[in-house]
Amino acid sequence: MIKLGIIYGGISTEHDVSEMSAKSVMENLDKSKYEIKEIYINKYGKWFEVKDGKQEEIYNLVWTLKELDVVFPVLHGLGGEDGTIQGLFEMLQVPYVGCGVLASSVGMDKVYTKIIFEKAGIPQAKYIYIKRENDGYNIINDKFEKEKLDLEKIIKEIGFPMFVKPSNSGSSVGVKKATNREELKMAIENAGKYDRKILVEQGINAKEVECAVLDDKEVKASTVGEIQAAEEFYSFDAKYNMPESKTIIPAEIKEEQIETIRKLAIKAFKAIDGKGLARVDFFIDKETEKIYINEINTMPGFTKISMYPKLFEAVGISYSDLLDKLVQNALK
């Protein structure tokens, strides 16, 4: 049997989502193939092995990881999806599911993802990059020189409505919509609580759609799913706490739009040097029908309501088979 470590929890704002994802993964793994070692990281960064529901603190982490055949880090956000834990696995030469150090770190950082997508020629909404520093908030321009924060300049360049996001936060934590100057100022201060780097992005009246990517001998894209959020945008509450939010698979869009999005999802995955899996999120402007990339998630949610497994189920790959593919590809 394959000794498989399922690691979950972590220090990020998405700790609870990680717990839900890991529970779902463990329920859907083929128990005849895997000897599962359940490893939990608490919110303070302490590691525990979970046996029969009881937590035992791990004191020799290197030995614990080295005795595994492969690891599935079902971790979202900082400390789990940002390349740091992937670097640990690389150092210990432990095979693991998902993207490597570079793709994970770039995919987690919304600002640098934007820069790479721009270079790759993938269409995206207008944005401005702000950094919180000792002398206050500064705009970082195209030449990576800092300019003092000027709300009027942002309003002129981006225009209302706009979204303000922490660069390194997931599940829409810390994201606010701004429709006037005062809301913009408050949204920047709010985002600054979660990260030093802040993204201000053009608000688009759009459908939100997602496409799953699987690196299985060749890079494959699923069909496209559409999100109908219970709130004005797909916030944390709308994702996990509001049953009124719906996912429609396949998305109610034109067939040629689905094909365009599938191609762009693969292009984005390759642009960041992705491996294993990712979910790529897009906007479709309701008026112009133009397609814009939103972001890439290198370890998407695996809860029972998550889009990633549901998208592949829609094209004939069951949840259990999908997990098998991910683990086998990591071993290879």
SULDA-V912021 format. One record per run of one state. SS is the DSSP state (A for helix, B for strand, O for the rest). FROM is the first residue (numbers start at 1). TO is the last residue. Records with the same first field share a line. If there is no record, write none. Layout:
# SULDA-V912021
SS->FROM-TO  FROM-TO
This chain:
# SULDA-V912021
O->1-1  10-14  29-33  42-46  52-53  58-60  67-69  74-83  93-95  97-100  109-109  121-123  125-126  134-135  141-145  149-150  159-161  167-175  179-180  192-196  203-205  216-218  229-235  241-245  250-254  272-276  286-290  298-306  314-318  332-332
B->2-9  34-41  47-51  54-57  70-73  96-96  124-124  127-133  136-140  146-148  162-166  176-178  197-202  206-215  219-228  246-249  277-285  291-297
A->15-28  61-66  84-92  101-108  110-120  151-158  181-191  236-240  255-271  307-313  319-331
